[in-house]
Amino acid sequence: MEIRHLRYFCGVAEHKSFSRASAKLRVAQPSLSRQIRDLENELGVELFIRSSSGVRLTDAGEAFHTQAAKLLSQLAIAISTAQEIGRGKGGEFIVGGDWRLPLDVVPQAVMQVRKLFPKVDVKLKELPMHEHVIALRDRKIHIGFVPHVYLGSGEGMDNLKILSTDMVVLISRNHHLAAAKRLRLVDLKDETWIGPDEKSAPGVTAHYLQLFRLAQVSPKFSPSASTLQGLIARVSAGDGVAVLPRSVLPERNPHLAIIPCDIDPFDLYAIWPSKGASPLVKPFLKILVDLLKSLKPPA
């Protein structure tokens, strides 16, 4: 049994005539009659009582028509829904978020996409960046973000570098180095370092250790911070120093000094599936890139 059998059957049932159904369905009447016979043979029951004045449904035909009409209605809804989603006019669009992304910019992009595509349920899903590739493969998000150190795990993904931001040292305003214009890691060799915890940013400690090794520094770590706000609060209180991408930091904090350092810039990439990507990926990226450009000071 194929979908066309159900359409042909419902057409005849609703028009109570093979000739009228044939004209409406745009199929030759002999072919229509043959398809209905094939359906009846497959079901093993007669669906129509045929006479010179027309056709009418048997009891079995009445029952079959009720259910077949429901199936075709559900199919039409399924087709319409799939087409709307495929055209970016329905369904969901889920953006992966992380506290290390540029403050406010991703939520602003989400809000703008919501306005442009009001029938789409646009969501921001908070996930550590190391989980974005897996979430993309599991279809839990439609676009994510990774730093360059995670980019190699994105096989089967397209990517776009959206941001390159300086790494900066955070120290308390009361620290004796707070007035420095620029710092080297070696200048901070005796300091206690506060970093994100491994759960929210796995591999970050190993990454920092590599940076310190290159600078020939043996760092001392204090207990890590699970949130950006917690890290900033502890640095401001003088519990230690930290190094972070400038883009994640608030513009001003009266208790915090933000100082350029000798660490390579932090590169951030948007990442999405090479095949089967949401049609909203491109408009979202355009909005996001435009917002990021607007943040850059004029040359």
N, C-alpha and C positions, 0 to 999 in steps of 0.2 A: 504494500500500500504506500502510495506517495501523496505528497501534499496536494498535487493537482487533482487526485481522485476526490479528496475532501472538498476542494473548491468546486469542482464540477458537480458533485452530488448536492452541495448546498445551493448552487445556482439553480439546478432543476427543481429542488424542493421549494425554493422561495418563489420562483416564477411559475411553478406548476405547469411547466411546458418545456419540452426539449428544444423547440424552435426558438422560443423567446430567450431561453438560457443560452442557446448557441450563439444568438446575435449579441447578447450582453457579454458573454465570455470571449467572443471573437474566436470561436473554434467551430470547425465544420460539424454539422449535426450528426453525420454517421460516426465521426470520431468520438463525439460526446456520448452517443448511445453506446458505443463499444466500451468506452472507459467506465461507464456506469455498470454495464454488464460484468466487466472484469472485477469491479468492486463487489458486486453482489456475489459473484462466484467465490471471491476470496473470503467473504464473510460467511458464505453458506446460507444466506437468507435473501428474500426479495425485499427490496427497499421501496419500490414503487408498484402501484397498481396502474397499469397502462390501459387506456381506452381511446376511442376515436375522438373523444371530447377533451382529452388531456391526460394528465397523470396526477395521482395523489399518493401520499405516503402510506405505507403499511404501518402497523403498530411498531414493528421493528424499525422501520424507517423513521418514524416520529422520534423514538428514543435515540436512534443514531444521530439524527439531525440536531437534537438538543446538545449532545456532547460534541459533535463535530463543529458546530457553530462556536461553542466555547473555545475549542482548541484553536480555531482560526482567529478568533478575537485575541487570544493570548499570544499567538504567533505574530499578529500585526503589532501588538504592543512591544513584543521582544524585538522585532525588526526596527520599529521606530526608535526604541531606546538605544539599540546598538548604533543606529545611524547618527543619533544626536550625540552620543558619546564619541563616536569616530570623528565627528565634525567639531568637537569641543563645545557642544551646546548642552551637555547634560552629564550626569554621572559625577564622579569625584576627581579631584586633583589634589594630591597630597604631597606637600613639600617637606623634606627632611630639615629639621632645625638642630642647632647646637649652640651652646652659649659662647663658643669661640668664633661664631660668625659675626660679621660687622653689626654692631648694635643698631636696632631699629630698621635697617635697610630691608632685610628679608620679610619681616612683618608688613612693612609698607608695600612691598611688591605683592604680597598675598592680598592685601586690601584692594590694591588697584586691579588685580586680576578678578577679584570678586565683583567689582563694579562693571568690568568689561564683559564678564560671563556670568550674569546673575542666576542662570539656571544650573550652574555647576557648583557643587559643594566643595569649595576650596578650603583645605585644612593645612595647618602647620603642625607637624608631628615632631616633638622633641626626641632626638636620638643622638647619642655620641657619634661623632663623625666616623669612627672606625666601624660602625654598624650600617652605614649608609649603603655600601655596595651590596651587602647581604639583603638589606631591606628592599633595594631595587630589584634584585633577582627574585625575591619572594613576592613582588608586586605590592608591598606594604607602603611604599612611597613611589612617586613618579619622577621626582628629581631630588638629588642629594648633593652634598658638598664634601670634598675631601682635600686635605693638604697634600702637597706634592709627595710626601713620604708614603701615603697610602694609594697613590695613583696606580702603581703597578698591579694592585689587586683587582683593578676594574676591567678585566677582560670581557669583551662583548659590550663595552660601554663607550659612548661618545663623551667627550669632555670639552670644556671651555675654561681657560684661565680667566677668572673674573676679578682677581685682586692680587696685588703684590704689595705687601705692607711691611714696614720696618719692624724689627724686633726691638723692644725697649726694656730698660731696666726700671723696676718700680722700687722705690725706697721711701722711707718716711721723711717728711719735711724736716724732722729733727735730726736726721742722720748727718754725719759730718761731710758726706759726699753729695748732699742734696743740691748743692749749687753747681755741681759739675756740668759742663756743656756736653761731654761725651765720656762714656766709660768703656773700659775693656774688662773682659771677664777676670783677667789677672788682677785688676784693681780691687776685685771683690773676693779675693781668694780666702779671706778670713771670715766672710759673712756666712750666716745661716740662710739657706734657700727654702722658700715655700713654693711648692708647685701644685698643679692639679692632681687629684688622686688617680690611681691607675684604673679604677673602675670607670670614671668618666672620660679619661684620656689614656687608654692603655698604650704603653710604649713611650710615654712622654719622659719618664725618668731615664730610660735608656738613651733617649735622644739627647737629653740634657747632659748625661754623663759623657756622651761622645763629644759634645761641644766643649765641655770642661777639659776633657782629655786633650783635645786639640790645642786648648789654651794652656795646657800643662798646669791645670788647677785640680785639686782634690776637694770637691765640694762637701759641705756638711748640710744635710737635709733635716728640716723640722717636719713634724706631721703635716701631711698634705691637706689641701683644701678641696672640698667637694663642689663648691660653687665659685663663680667669679666674685660675687659680692663678699663671700667669706674670705677669699684670698686678699682682696683689696683691703678689707677691714683689718686683717692681721698684719699686712705690710704697713698700713697707716699707723697701727699701734706700736710699730717698732719690733715686731716678733721676728722679722727677717726681711729678706729681699726676694724679688721674683723677676722673671723675664717672660714677657708675653707679646703677642702681636699688637701693635699700636691700635689697629682698627677695632679691637674688642673693648677698648677702654673708654670711659667717659671723658669728655673734653677737659673737665676741671674737677679737681678734688683738693680742697684746701690742706688736707693732711698728707698728700701724696706728691712725690716728685717723679716725673716720667722723663727718663734720660736715654738718648740714643746710645747704642752699644755696637760692638764689633761682631755681631752675629748676622749671618746672611738673612735677607728678607724672607718673610713667610708668604708662600704662594698658595692661593686657594683656587680650587677648580670646582665648577659645577659639573655634575656627572649624571647621565641618564642612559637608558637602554638604547643600543644601536638599532634594534628591531622592536617594533611594537610600542614605540614611545607614545605618550599622550600627545595629542595635537596642541595641548596648552603649554608644552615645554618651550617652544620658540617664543610665543608672546610673553611668557613669564620671564624668560632670559632677557628679552629686549628691555622690559620694564626694569629688571634688576640692574642690568648694565647701565642704563640711563640714570638710575638713582645713584649708583656708585660713582659715575662720572660727575654728578652734581655735587658730590661730597668733596671732590678734589679741589683744592684752591687753585685759582687761575695762575698761569705761569707768569 
